[in-house]
Amino acid sequence: MKAVESRAEVYLMALQSLSKAERETVVARLLEDRKLREDILDLALIQQRQGEPSRPFREYLAARGSRSRKK
């Protein structure tokens, strides 16, 4: 396990050991920080959409470019 993963595990265990009210307070404080909130929302979206089909970025750009030329 990498040091980052190990440290994250310690923080997660500490968070899980808190009461529900304490966990809610910690999460609310995290969400007060605009940059942290954006990161959390990005990570949640990535997790949520993980099973969706994907395509290469260049293919997306090519399709997007051809759509904009048709207008």
PDB file of N, H, CA, C and O in Angstrom:
ATOM      1  N   MET A   1       0.842  -1.169   0.000  1.00  0.00           N
ATOM      2  CA  MET A   1       0.000   0.000   0.000  1.00  0.00           C
ATOM      3  C   MET A   1       0.896   1.245   0.000  1.00  0.00           C
ATOM      4  O   MET A   1       1.839   1.348   0.785  1.00  0.00           O
ATOM      5  N   LYS A   2       0.582   2.178  -0.891  1.00  0.00           N
ATOM      6  H   LYS A   2      -0.184   2.094  -1.528  1.00  0.00           H
ATOM      7  CA  LYS A   2       1.349   3.421  -0.984  1.00  0.00           C
ATOM      8  C   LYS A   2       1.084   4.296   0.240  1.00  0.00           C
ATOM      9  O   LYS A   2       0.079   4.127   0.930  1.00  0.00           O
ATOM     10  N   ALA A   3       1.996   5.230   0.500  1.00  0.00           N
ATOM     11  H   ALA A   3       2.813   5.367  -0.060  1.00  0.00           H
ATOM     12  CA  ALA A   3       1.861   6.116   1.651  1.00  0.00           C
ATOM     13  C   ALA A   3       0.569   6.932   1.576  1.00  0.00           C
ATOM     14  O   ALA A   3      -0.096   7.143   2.591  1.00  0.00           O
ATOM     15  N   VAL A   4       0.218   7.387   0.382  1.00  0.00           N
ATOM     16  H   VAL A   4       0.757   7.216  -0.442  1.00  0.00           H
ATOM     17  CA  VAL A   4      -1.012   8.177   0.220  1.00  0.00           C
ATOM     18  C   VAL A   4      -2.227   7.330   0.571  1.00  0.00           C
ATOM     19  O   VAL A   4      -3.128   7.793   1.270  1.00  0.00           O
ATOM     20  N   GLU A   5      -2.255   6.104   0.094  1.00  0.00           N
ATOM     21  H   GLU A   5      -1.523   5.728  -0.474  1.00  0.00           H
ATOM     22  CA  GLU A   5      -3.377   5.216   0.383  1.00  0.00           C
ATOM     23  C   GLU A   5      -3.444   4.891   1.869  1.00  0.00           C
ATOM     24  O   GLU A   5      -4.528   4.831   2.449  1.00  0.00           O
ATOM     25  N   SER A   6      -2.295   4.683   2.478  1.00  0.00           N
ATOM     26  H   SER A   6      -1.414   4.731   2.007  1.00  0.00           H
ATOM     27  CA  SER A   6      -2.235   4.387   3.902  1.00  0.00           C
ATOM     28  C   SER A   6      -2.765   5.553   4.727  1.00  0.00           C
ATOM     29  O   SER A   6      -3.544   5.361   5.661  1.00  0.00           O
ATOM     30  N   ARG A   7      -2.345   6.741   4.383  1.00  0.00           N
ATOM     31  H   ARG A   7      -1.712   6.897   3.624  1.00  0.00           H
ATOM     32  CA  ARG A   7      -2.802   7.937   5.092  1.00  0.00           C
ATOM     33  C   ARG A   7      -4.305   8.116   4.899  1.00  0.00           C
ATOM     34  O   ARG A   7      -5.016   8.450   5.846  1.00  0.00           O
ATOM     35  N   ALA A   8      -4.787   7.900   3.691  1.00  0.00           N
ATOM     36  H   ALA A   8      -4.209   7.629   2.921  1.00  0.00           H
ATOM     37  CA  ALA A   8      -6.218   8.022   3.416  1.00  0.00           C
ATOM     38  C   ALA A   8      -7.012   7.015   4.246  1.00  0.00           C
ATOM     39  O   ALA A   8      -8.096   7.331   4.736  1.00  0.00           O
ATOM     40  N   GLU A   9      -6.484   5.824   4.402  1.00  0.00           N
ATOM     41  H   GLU A   9      -5.603   5.568   4.003  1.00  0.00           H
ATOM     42  CA  GLU A   9      -7.147   4.795   5.201  1.00  0.00           C
ATOM     43  C   GLU A   9      -7.263   5.227   6.661  1.00  0.00           C
ATOM     44  O   GLU A   9      -8.292   5.004   7.299  1.00  0.00           O
ATOM     45  N   VAL A  10      -6.214   5.842   7.184  1.00  0.00           N
ATOM     46  H   VAL A  10      -5.378   6.023   6.666  1.00  0.00           H
ATOM     47  CA  VAL A  10      -6.237   6.327   8.567  1.00  0.00           C
ATOM     48  C   VAL A  10      -7.324   7.390   8.725  1.00  0.00           C
ATOM     49  O   VAL A  10      -8.096   7.354   9.684  1.00  0.00           O
ATOM     50  N   TYR A  11      -7.385   8.333   7.788  1.00  0.00           N
ATOM     51  H   TYR A  11      -6.758   8.362   7.010  1.00  0.00           H
ATOM     52  CA  TYR A  11      -8.397   9.391   7.860  1.00  0.00           C
ATOM     53  C   TYR A  11      -9.808   8.818   7.741  1.00  0.00           C
ATOM     54  O   TYR A  11     -10.719   9.254   8.444  1.00  0.00           O
ATOM     55  N   LEU A  12      -9.982   7.859   6.868  1.00  0.00           N
ATOM     56  H   LEU A  12      -9.241   7.504   6.297  1.00  0.00           H
ATOM     57  CA  LEU A  12     -11.297   7.250   6.692  1.00  0.00           C
ATOM     58  C   LEU A  12     -11.728   6.525   7.960  1.00  0.00           C
ATOM     59  O   LEU A  12     -12.875   6.649   8.388  1.00  0.00           O
ATOM     60  N   MET A  13     -10.823   5.777   8.557  1.00  0.00           N
ATOM     61  H   MET A  13      -9.891   5.676   8.209  1.00  0.00           H
ATOM     62  CA  MET A  13     -11.144   5.072   9.807  1.00  0.00           C
ATOM     63  C   MET A  13     -11.514   6.073  10.909  1.00  0.00           C
ATOM     64  O   MET A  13     -12.449   5.845  11.676  1.00  0.00           O
ATOM     65  N   ALA A  14     -10.772   7.180  10.978  1.00  0.00           N
ATOM     66  H   ALA A  14     -10.012   7.366  10.355  1.00  0.00           H
ATOM     67  CA  ALA A  14     -11.081   8.201  11.980  1.00  0.00           C
ATOM     68  C   ALA A  14     -12.460   8.794  11.729  1.00  0.00           C
ATOM     69  O   ALA A  14     -13.228   8.991  12.671  1.00  0.00           O
ATOM     70  N   LEU A  15     -12.782   9.079  10.479  1.00  0.00           N
ATOM     71  H   LEU A  15     -12.159   8.919   9.714  1.00  0.00           H
ATOM     72  CA  LEU A  15     -14.091   9.635  10.140  1.00  0.00           C
ATOM     73  C   LEU A  15     -15.206   8.653  10.490  1.00  0.00           C
ATOM     74  O   LEU A  15     -16.240   9.048  11.029  1.00  0.00           O
ATOM     75  N   GLN A  16     -14.995   7.377  10.183  1.00  0.00           N
ATOM     76  H   GLN A  16     -14.155   7.056   9.745  1.00  0.00           H
ATOM     77  CA  GLN A  16     -16.005   6.365  10.462  1.00  0.00           C
ATOM     78  C   GLN A  16     -16.218   6.163  11.956  1.00  0.00           C
ATOM     79  O   GLN A  16     -17.291   5.727  12.372  1.00  0.00           O
ATOM     80  N   SER A  17     -15.223   6.470  12.757  1.00  0.00           N
ATOM     81  H   SER A  17     -14.351   6.825  12.419  1.00  0.00           H
ATOM     82  CA  SER A  17     -15.351   6.279  14.203  1.00  0.00           C
ATOM     83  C   SER A  17     -16.158   7.388  14.877  1.00  0.00           C
ATOM     84  O   SER A  17     -16.534   7.253  16.041  1.00  0.00           O
ATOM     85  N   LEU A  18     -16.428   8.474  14.164  1.00  0.00           N
ATOM     86  H   LEU A  18     -16.123   8.584  13.218  1.00  0.00           H
ATOM     87  CA  LEU A  18     -17.190   9.584  14.719  1.00  0.00           C
ATOM     88  C   LEU A  18     -18.682   9.262  14.751  1.00  0.00           C
ATOM     89  O   LEU A  18     -19.160   8.382  14.036  1.00  0.00           O
ATOM     90  N   SER A  19     -19.399   9.990  15.592  1.00  0.00           N
ATOM     91  H   SER A  19     -19.011  10.704  16.173  1.00  0.00           H
ATOM     92  CA  SER A  19     -20.856   9.848  15.613  1.00  0.00           C
ATOM     93  C   SER A  19     -21.415  10.439  14.317  1.00  0.00           C
ATOM     94  O   SER A  19     -20.709  11.138  13.590  1.00  0.00           O
ATOM     95  N   LYS A  20     -22.672  10.157  14.041  1.00  0.00           N
ATOM     96  H   LYS A  20     -23.246   9.590  14.632  1.00  0.00           H
ATOM     97  CA  LYS A  20     -23.294  10.671  12.822  1.00  0.00           C
ATOM     98  C   LYS A  20     -23.254  12.199  12.797  1.00  0.00           C
ATOM     99  O   LYS A  20     -22.946  12.794  11.764  1.00  0.00           O
ATOM    100  N   ALA A  21     -23.559  12.827  13.913  1.00  0.00           N
ATOM    101  H   ALA A  21     -23.809  12.343  14.752  1.00  0.00           H
ATOM    102  CA  ALA A  21     -23.545  14.293  13.978  1.00  0.00           C
ATOM    103  C   ALA A  21     -22.141  14.834  13.726  1.00  0.00           C
ATOM    104  O   ALA A  21     -21.980  15.847  13.045  1.00  0.00           O
ATOM    105  N   GLU A  22     -21.137  14.172  14.264  1.00  0.00           N
ATOM    106  H   GLU A  22     -21.268  13.349  14.817  1.00  0.00           H
ATOM    107  CA  GLU A  22     -19.757  14.612  14.053  1.00  0.00           C
ATOM    108  C   GLU A  22     -19.337  14.444  12.593  1.00  0.00           C
ATOM    109  O   GLU A  22     -18.678  15.315  12.025  1.00  0.00           O
ATOM    110  N   ARG A  23     -19.727  13.308  11.984  1.00  0.00           N
ATOM    111  H   ARG A  23     -20.262  12.600  12.445  1.00  0.00           H
ATOM    112  CA  ARG A  23     -19.408  13.084  10.561  1.00  0.00           C
ATOM    113  C   ARG A  23     -20.066  14.148   9.701  1.00  0.00           C
ATOM    114  O   ARG A  23     -19.435  14.688   8.792  1.00  0.00           O
ATOM    115  N   GLU A  24     -21.325  14.454   9.976  1.00  0.00           N
ATOM    116  H   GLU A  24     -21.837  14.015  10.715  1.00  0.00           H
ATOM    117  CA  GLU A  24     -22.039  15.470   9.206  1.00  0.00           C
ATOM    118  C   GLU A  24     -21.360  16.830   9.340  1.00  0.00           C
ATOM    119  O   GLU A  24     -21.283  17.587   8.372  1.00  0.00           O
ATOM    120  N   THR A  25     -20.876  17.137  10.524  1.00  0.00           N
ATOM    121  H   THR A  25     -20.939  16.522  11.310  1.00  0.00           H
ATOM    122  CA  THR A  25     -20.186  18.400  10.747  1.00  0.00           C
ATOM    123  C   THR A  25     -18.887  18.455   9.951  1.00  0.00           C
ATOM    124  O   THR A  25     -18.574  19.482   9.349  1.00  0.00           O
ATOM    125  N   VAL A  26     -18.133  17.365   9.941  1.00  0.00           N
ATOM    126  H   VAL A  26     -18.387  16.530  10.429  1.00  0.00           H
ATOM    127  CA  VAL A  26     -16.876  17.319   9.184  1.00  0.00           C
ATOM    128  C   VAL A  26     -17.160  17.489   7.698  1.00  0.00           C
ATOM    129  O   VAL A  26     -16.494  18.276   7.025  1.00  0.00           O
ATOM    130  N   VAL A  27     -18.135  16.762   7.184  1.00  0.00           N
ATOM    131  H   VAL A  27     -18.676  16.123   7.731  1.00  0.00           H
ATOM    132  CA  VAL A  27     -18.457  16.853   5.761  1.00  0.00           C
ATOM    133  C   VAL A  27     -18.946  18.265   5.417  1.00  0.00           C
ATOM    134  O   VAL A  27     -18.565  18.818   4.385  1.00  0.00           O
ATOM    135  N   ALA A  28     -19.773  18.839   6.263  1.00  0.00           N
ATOM    136  H   ALA A  28     -20.082  18.390   7.101  1.00  0.00           H
ATOM    137  CA  ALA A  28     -20.253  20.199   6.014  1.00  0.00           C
ATOM    138  C   ALA A  28     -19.085  21.181   5.961  1.00  0.00           C
ATOM    139  O   ALA A  28     -19.067  22.084   5.124  1.00  0.00           O
ATOM    140  N   ARG A  29     -18.126  21.006   6.841  1.00  0.00           N
ATOM    141  H   ARG A  29     -18.141  20.272   7.520  1.00  0.00           H
ATOM    142  CA  ARG A  29     -16.951  21.895   6.845  1.00  0.00           C
ATOM    143  C   ARG A  29     -16.133  21.709   5.577  1.00  0.00           C
ATOM    144  O   ARG A  29     -15.622  22.683   5.024  1.00  0.00           O
ATOM    145  N   LEU A  30     -16.002  20.474   5.108  1.00  0.00           N
ATOM    146  H   LEU A  30     -16.417  19.683   5.557  1.00  0.00           H
ATOM    147  CA  LEU A  30     -15.269  20.218   3.867  1.00  0.00           C
ATOM    148  C   LEU A  30     -15.960  20.913   2.697  1.00  0.00           C
ATOM    149  O   LEU A  30     -15.303  21.484   1.826  1.00  0.00           O
ATOM    150  N   LEU A  31     -17.278  20.861   2.685  1.00  0.00           N
ATOM    151  H   LEU A  31     -17.812  20.397   3.392  1.00  0.00           H
ATOM    152  CA  LEU A  31     -18.041  21.441   1.578  1.00  0.00           C
ATOM    153  C   LEU A  31     -18.050  22.963   1.596  1.00  0.00           C
ATOM    154  O   LEU A  31     -18.393  23.587   0.592  1.00  0.00           O
ATOM    155  N   GLU A  32     -17.680  23.568   2.714  1.00  0.00           N
ATOM    156  H   GLU A  32     -17.402  23.061   3.529  1.00  0.00           H
ATOM    157  CA  GLU A  32     -17.606  25.032   2.778  1.00  0.00           C
ATOM    158  C   GLU A  32     -16.478  25.573   1.908  1.00  0.00           C
ATOM    159  O   GLU A  32     -16.557  26.700   1.419  1.00  0.00           O
ATOM    160  N   ASP A  33     -15.445  24.790   1.714  1.00  0.00           N
ATOM    161  H   ASP A  33     -15.381  23.874   2.111  1.00  0.00           H
ATOM    162  CA  ASP A  33     -14.307  25.200   0.897  1.00  0.00           C
ATOM    163  C   ASP A  33     -14.662  24.957  -0.568  1.00  0.00           C
ATOM    164  O   ASP A  33     -14.883  23.813  -0.965  1.00  0.00           O
ATOM    165  N   ARG A  34     -14.720  26.017  -1.376  1.00  0.00           N
ATOM    166  H   ARG A  34     -14.541  26.946  -1.054  1.00  0.00           H
ATOM    167  CA  ARG A  34     -15.166  25.917  -2.772  1.00  0.00           C
ATOM    168  C   ARG A  34     -14.350  24.902  -3.574  1.00  0.00           C
ATOM    169  O   ARG A  34     -14.921  24.094  -4.307  1.00  0.00           O
ATOM    170  N   LYS A  35     -13.025  24.936  -3.443  1.00  0.00           N
ATOM    171  H   LYS A  35     -12.562  25.593  -2.848  1.00  0.00           H
ATOM    172  CA  LYS A  35     -12.189  24.023  -4.221  1.00  0.00           C
ATOM    173  C   LYS A  35     -12.381  22.580  -3.778  1.00  0.00           C
ATOM    174  O   LYS A  35     -12.454  21.678  -4.612  1.00  0.00           O
ATOM    175  N   LEU A  36     -12.463  22.359  -2.473  1.00  0.00           N
ATOM    176  H   LEU A  36     -12.404  23.092  -1.796  1.00  0.00           H
ATOM    177  CA  LEU A  36     -12.701  20.997  -1.984  1.00  0.00           C
ATOM    178  C   LEU A  36     -14.066  20.497  -2.437  1.00  0.00           C
ATOM    179  O   LEU A  36     -14.215  19.339  -2.827  1.00  0.00           O
ATOM    180  N   ARG A  37     -15.069  21.385  -2.381  1.00  0.00           N
ATOM    181  H   ARG A  37     -14.948  22.326  -2.064  1.00  0.00           H
ATOM    182  CA  ARG A  37     -16.416  21.004  -2.817  1.00  0.00           C
ATOM    183  C   ARG A  37     -16.410  20.583  -4.283  1.00  0.00           C
ATOM    184  O   ARG A  37     -17.026  19.580  -4.644  1.00  0.00           O
ATOM    185  N   GLU A  38     -15.716  21.348  -5.132  1.00  0.00           N
ATOM    186  H   GLU A  38     -15.216  22.163  -4.839  1.00  0.00           H
ATOM    187  CA  GLU A  38     -15.625  20.989  -6.550  1.00  0.00           C
ATOM    188  C   GLU A  38     -14.936  19.639  -6.728  1.00  0.00           C
ATOM    189  O   GLU A  38     -15.377  18.816  -7.530  1.00  0.00           O
ATOM    190  N   ASP A  39     -13.864  19.412  -5.986  1.00  0.00           N
ATOM    191  H   ASP A  39     -13.506  20.080  -5.334  1.00  0.00           H
ATOM    192  CA  ASP A  39     -13.156  18.126  -6.075  1.00  0.00           C
ATOM    193  C   ASP A  39     -14.057  16.973  -5.644  1.00  0.00           C
ATOM    194  O   ASP A  39     -14.087  15.926  -6.291  1.00  0.00           O
ATOM    195  N   ILE A  40     -14.784  17.168  -4.558  1.00  0.00           N
ATOM    196  H   ILE A  40     -14.759  18.018  -4.032  1.00  0.00           H
ATOM    197  CA  ILE A  40     -15.676  16.121  -4.054  1.00  0.00           C
ATOM    198  C   ILE A  40     -16.764  15.818  -5.077  1.00  0.00           C
ATOM    199  O   ILE A  40     -17.062  14.653  -5.341  1.00  0.00           O
ATOM    200  N   LEU A  41     -17.360  16.864  -5.654  1.00  0.00           N
ATOM    201  H   LEU A  41     -17.118  17.811  -5.439  1.00  0.00           H
ATOM    202  CA  LEU A  41     -18.402  16.660  -6.660  1.00  0.00           C
ATOM    203  C   LEU A  41     -17.849  15.977  -7.912  1.00  0.00           C
ATOM    204  O   LEU A  41     -18.510  15.116  -8.493  1.00  0.00           O
ATOM    205  N   ASP A  42     -16.646  16.357  -8.326  1.00  0.00           N
ATOM    206  H   ASP A  42     -16.109  17.057  -7.854  1.00  0.00           H
ATOM    207  CA  ASP A  42     -16.010  15.711  -9.474  1.00  0.00           C
ATOM    208  C   ASP A  42     -15.791  14.229  -9.207  1.00  0.00           C
ATOM    209  O   ASP A  42     -16.090  13.389 -10.056  1.00  0.00           O
ATOM    210  N   LEU A  43     -15.271  13.912  -8.035  1.00  0.00           N
ATOM    211  H   LEU A  43     -15.028  14.594  -7.346  1.00  0.00           H
ATOM    212  CA  LEU A  43     -15.015  12.509  -7.687  1.00  0.00           C
ATOM    213  C   LEU A  43     -16.308  11.706  -7.608  1.00  0.00           C
ATOM    214  O   LEU A  43     -16.352  10.553  -8.037  1.00  0.00           O
ATOM    215  N   ALA A  44     -17.365  12.312  -7.057  1.00  0.00           N
ATOM    216  H   ALA A  44     -17.329  13.248  -6.708  1.00  0.00           H
ATOM    217  CA  ALA A  44     -18.655  11.634  -6.977  1.00  0.00           C
ATOM    218  C   ALA A  44     -19.212  11.363  -8.368  1.00  0.00           C
ATOM    219  O   ALA A  44     -19.757  10.288  -8.620  1.00  0.00           O
ATOM    220  N   LEU A  45     -19.079  12.330  -9.273  1.00  0.00           N
ATOM    221  H   LEU A  45     -18.636  13.204  -9.068  1.00  0.00           H
ATOM    222  CA  LEU A  45     -19.565  12.164 -10.638  1.00  0.00           C
ATOM    223  C   LEU A  45     -18.780  11.072 -11.367  1.00  0.00           C
ATOM    224  O   LEU A  45     -19.364  10.250 -12.073  1.00  0.00           O
ATOM    225  N   ILE A  46     -17.480  11.067 -11.196  1.00  0.00           N
ATOM    226  H   ILE A  46     -17.006  11.735 -10.622  1.00  0.00           H
ATOM    227  CA  ILE A  46     -16.646  10.029 -11.816  1.00  0.00           C
ATOM    228  C   ILE A  46     -17.064   8.655 -11.316  1.00  0.00           C
ATOM    229  O   ILE A  46     -17.210   7.721 -12.105  1.00  0.00           O
ATOM    230  N   GLN A  47     -17.256   8.531 -10.013  1.00  0.00           N
ATOM    231  H   GLN A  47     -17.137   9.290  -9.373  1.00  0.00           H
ATOM    232  CA  GLN A  47     -17.672   7.253  -9.418  1.00  0.00           C
ATOM    233  C   GLN A  47     -19.028   6.822  -9.960  1.00  0.00           C
ATOM    234  O   GLN A  47     -19.235   5.652 -10.279  1.00  0.00           O
ATOM    235  N   GLN A  48     -19.949   7.776 -10.062  1.00  0.00           N
ATOM    236  H   GLN A  48     -19.781   8.727  -9.803  1.00  0.00           H
ATOM    237  CA  GLN A  48     -21.308   7.489 -10.523  1.00  0.00           C
ATOM    238  C   GLN A  48     -21.330   7.029 -11.978  1.00  0.00           C
ATOM    239  O   GLN A  48     -22.120   6.157 -12.339  1.00  0.00           O
ATOM    240  N   ARG A  49     -20.475   7.603 -12.812  1.00  0.00           N
ATOM    241  H   ARG A  49     -19.833   8.312 -12.519  1.00  0.00           H
ATOM    242  CA  ARG A  49     -20.505   7.319 -14.247  1.00  0.00           C
ATOM    243  C   ARG A  49     -19.482   6.284 -14.686  1.00  0.00           C
ATOM    244  O   ARG A  49     -19.267   6.094 -15.883  1.00  0.00           O
ATOM    245  N   GLN A  50     -18.856   5.621 -13.742  1.00  0.00           N
ATOM    246  H   GLN A  50     -19.030   5.776 -12.769  1.00  0.00           H
ATOM    247  CA  GLN A  50     -17.767   4.705 -14.041  1.00  0.00           C
ATOM    248  C   GLN A  50     -18.163   3.573 -14.998  1.00  0.00           C
ATOM    249  O   GLN A  50     -17.337   3.133 -15.797  1.00  0.00           O
ATOM    250  N   GLY A  51     -19.382   3.109 -14.932  1.00  0.00           N
ATOM    251  H   GLY A  51     -20.054   3.466 -14.283  1.00  0.00           H
ATOM    252  CA  GLY A  51     -19.797   1.989 -15.769  1.00  0.00           C
ATOM    253  C   GLY A  51     -20.278   2.381 -17.152  1.00  0.00           C
ATOM    254  O   GLY A  51     -20.607   1.509 -17.957  1.00  0.00           O
ATOM    255  N   GLU A  52     -20.328   3.658 -17.446  1.00  0.00           N
ATOM    256  H   GLU A  52     -20.061   4.366 -16.792  1.00  0.00           H
ATOM    257  CA  GLU A  52     -20.820   4.110 -18.747  1.00  0.00           C
ATOM    258  C   GLU A  52     -19.782   3.857 -19.837  1.00  0.00           C
ATOM    259  O   GLU A  52     -18.579   3.851 -19.573  1.00  0.00           O
ATOM    260  N   PRO A  53     -20.256   3.649 -21.055  1.00  0.00           N
ATOM    261  CA  PRO A  53     -19.305   3.456 -22.149  1.00  0.00           C
ATOM    262  C   PRO A  53     -18.485   4.726 -22.394  1.00  0.00           C
ATOM    263  O   PRO A  53     -18.938   5.834 -22.108  1.00  0.00           O
ATOM    264  N   SER A  54     -17.303   4.551 -22.916  1.00  0.00           N
ATOM    265  H   SER A  54     -16.935   3.651 -23.148  1.00  0.00           H
ATOM    266  CA  SER A  54     -16.447   5.704 -23.201  1.00  0.00           C
ATOM    267  C   SER A  54     -15.932   5.607 -24.634  1.00  0.00           C
ATOM    268  O   SER A  54     -16.105   4.597 -25.316  1.00  0.00           O
ATOM    269  N   ARG A  55     -15.300   6.679 -25.059  1.00  0.00           N
ATOM    270  H   ARG A  55     -15.159   7.499 -24.505  1.00  0.00           H
ATOM    271  CA  ARG A  55     -14.677   6.691 -26.380  1.00  0.00           C
ATOM    272  C   ARG A  55     -13.437   7.568 -26.300  1.00  0.00           C
ATOM    273  O   ARG A  55     -13.316   8.408 -25.408  1.00  0.00           O
ATOM    274  N   PRO A  56     -12.528   7.369 -27.227  1.00  0.00           N
ATOM    275  CA  PRO A  56     -11.300   8.173 -27.211  1.00  0.00           C
ATOM    276  C   PRO A  56     -11.613   9.663 -27.363  1.00  0.00           C
ATOM    277  O   PRO A  56     -12.542  10.042 -28.076  1.00  0.00           O
ATOM    278  N   PHE A  57     -10.838  10.490 -26.694  1.00  0.00           N
ATOM    279  H   PHE A  57     -10.083  10.182 -26.114  1.00  0.00           H
ATOM    280  CA  PHE A  57     -11.051  11.936 -26.708  1.00  0.00           C
ATOM    281  C   PHE A  57     -10.965  12.496 -28.127  1.00  0.00           C
ATOM    282  O   PHE A  57     -11.754  13.365 -28.497  1.00  0.00           O
ATOM    283  N   ARG A  58     -10.019  12.009 -28.920  1.00  0.00           N
ATOM    284  H   ARG A  58      -9.378  11.303 -28.620  1.00  0.00           H
ATOM    285  CA  ARG A  58      -9.878  12.491 -30.307  1.00  0.00           C
ATOM    286  C   ARG A  58     -11.141  12.191 -31.120  1.00  0.00           C
ATOM    287  O   ARG A  58     -11.545  12.991 -31.964  1.00  0.00           O
ATOM    288  N   GLU A  59     -11.757  11.042 -30.864  1.00  0.00           N
ATOM    289  H   GLU A  59     -11.429  10.392 -30.178  1.00  0.00           H
ATOM    290  CA  GLU A  59     -12.999  10.690 -31.559  1.00  0.00           C
ATOM    291  C   GLU A  59     -14.112  11.669 -31.174  1.00  0.00           C
ATOM    292  O   GLU A  59     -14.886  12.105 -32.026  1.00  0.00           O
ATOM    293  N   TYR A  60     -14.185  12.007 -29.897  1.00  0.00           N
ATOM    294  H   TYR A  60     -13.556  11.653 -29.204  1.00  0.00           H
ATOM    295  CA  TYR A  60     -15.161  12.996 -29.430  1.00  0.00           C
ATOM    296  C   TYR A  60     -14.939  14.346 -30.114  1.00  0.00           C
ATOM    297  O   TYR A  60     -15.884  14.971 -30.596  1.00  0.00           O
ATOM    298  N   LEU A  61     -13.684  14.786 -30.151  1.00  0.00           N
ATOM    299  H   LEU A  61     -12.917  14.279 -29.760  1.00  0.00           H
ATOM    300  CA  LEU A  61     -13.373  16.070 -30.770  1.00  0.00           C
ATOM    301  C   LEU A  61     -13.738  16.077 -32.254  1.00  0.00           C
ATOM    302  O   LEU A  61     -14.244  17.075 -32.768  1.00  0.00           O
ATOM    303  N   ALA A  62     -13.482  14.970 -32.935  1.00  0.00           N
ATOM    304  H   ALA A  62     -13.072  14.159 -32.518  1.00  0.00           H
ATOM    305  CA  ALA A  62     -13.812  14.886 -34.356  1.00  0.00           C
ATOM    306  C   ALA A  62     -15.320  14.986 -34.562  1.00  0.00           C
ATOM    307  O   ALA A  62     -15.777  15.685 -35.467  1.00  0.00           O
ATOM    308  N   ALA A  63     -16.094  14.294 -33.731  1.00  0.00           N
ATOM    309  H   ALA A  63     -15.723  13.726 -32.997  1.00  0.00           H
ATOM    310  CA  ALA A  63     -17.551  14.340 -33.845  1.00  0.00           C
ATOM    311  C   ALA A  63     -18.064  15.736 -33.500  1.00  0.00           C
ATOM    312  O   ALA A  63     -18.983  16.237 -34.148  1.00  0.00           O
ATOM    313  N   ARG A  64     -17.493  16.344 -32.517  1.00  0.00           N
ATOM    314  H   ARG A  64     -16.746  15.937 -31.990  1.00  0.00           H
ATOM    315  CA  ARG A  64     -17.894  17.683 -32.104  1.00  0.00           C
ATOM    316  C   ARG A  64     -17.570  18.696 -33.204  1.00  0.00           C
ATOM    317  O   ARG A  64     -18.362  19.596 -33.482  1.00  0.00           O
ATOM    318  N   GLY A  65     -16.414  18.544 -33.815  1.00  0.00           N
ATOM    319  H   GLY A  65     -15.770  17.813 -33.589  1.00  0.00           H
ATOM    320  CA  GLY A  65     -16.012  19.443 -34.882  1.00  0.00           C
ATOM    321  C   GLY A  65     -16.922  19.326 -36.090  1.00  0.00           C
ATOM    322  O   GLY A  65     -17.259  20.333 -36.713  1.00  0.00           O
ATOM    323  N   SER A  66     -17.322  18.115 -36.427  1.00  0.00           N
ATOM    324  H   SER A  66     -17.048  17.297 -35.922  1.00  0.00           H
ATOM    325  CA  SER A  66     -18.185  17.943 -37.591  1.00  0.00           C
ATOM    326  C   SER A  66     -19.573  18.478 -37.327  1.00  0.00           C
ATOM    327  O   SER A  66     -20.233  18.943 -38.256  1.00  0.00           O
ATOM    328  N   ARG A  67     -20.043  18.428 -36.082  1.00  0.00           N
ATOM    329  H   ARG A  67     -19.506  18.050 -35.328  1.00  0.00           H
ATOM    330  CA  ARG A  67     -21.353  18.987 -35.741  1.00  0.00           C
ATOM    331  C   ARG A  67     -21.350  20.501 -35.843  1.00  0.00           C
ATOM    332  O   ARG A  67     -22.307  21.103 -36.329  1.00  0.00           O
ATOM    333  N   SER A  68     -20.257  21.117 -35.378  1.00  0.00           N
ATOM    334  H   SER A  68     -19.479  20.628 -34.984  1.00  0.00           H
ATOM    335  CA  SER A  68     -20.213  22.584 -35.391  1.00  0.00           C
ATOM    336  C   SER A  68     -20.074  23.116 -36.817  1.00  0.00           C
ATOM    337  O   SER A  68     -20.516  24.234 -37.085  1.00  0.00           O
ATOM    338  N   ARG A  69     -19.488  22.372 -37.728  1.00  0.00           N
ATOM    339  H   ARG A  69     -19.129  21.464 -37.511  1.00  0.00           H
ATOM    340  CA  ARG A  69     -19.358  22.819 -39.116  1.00  0.00           C
ATOM    341  C   ARG A  69     -20.672  22.738 -39.856  1.00  0.00           C
ATOM    342  O   ARG A  69     -20.867  23.452 -40.839  1.00  0.00           O
ATOM    343  N   LYS A  70     -21.607  21.861 -39.398  1.00  0.00           N
ATOM    344  H   LYS A  70     -21.448  21.280 -38.599  1.00  0.00           H
ATOM    345  CA  LYS A  70     -22.900  21.704 -40.042  1.00  0.00           C
ATOM    346  C   LYS A  70     -23.828  22.875 -39.750  1.00  0.00           C
ATOM    347  O   LYS A  70     -24.784  23.102 -40.492  1.00  0.00           O
ATOM    348  N   LYS A  71     -23.561  23.625 -38.676  1.00  0.00           N
ATOM    349  H   LYS A  71     -22.785  23.440 -38.073  1.00  0.00           H
ATOM    350  CA  LYS A  71     -24.450  24.719 -38.269  1.00  0.00           C
ATOM    351  C   LYS A  71     -24.284  25.923 -39.122  1.00  0.00           C
ATOM    352  O   LYS A  71     -24.960  26.929 -38.908  1.00  0.00           O
TER     353      LYS A  71
END
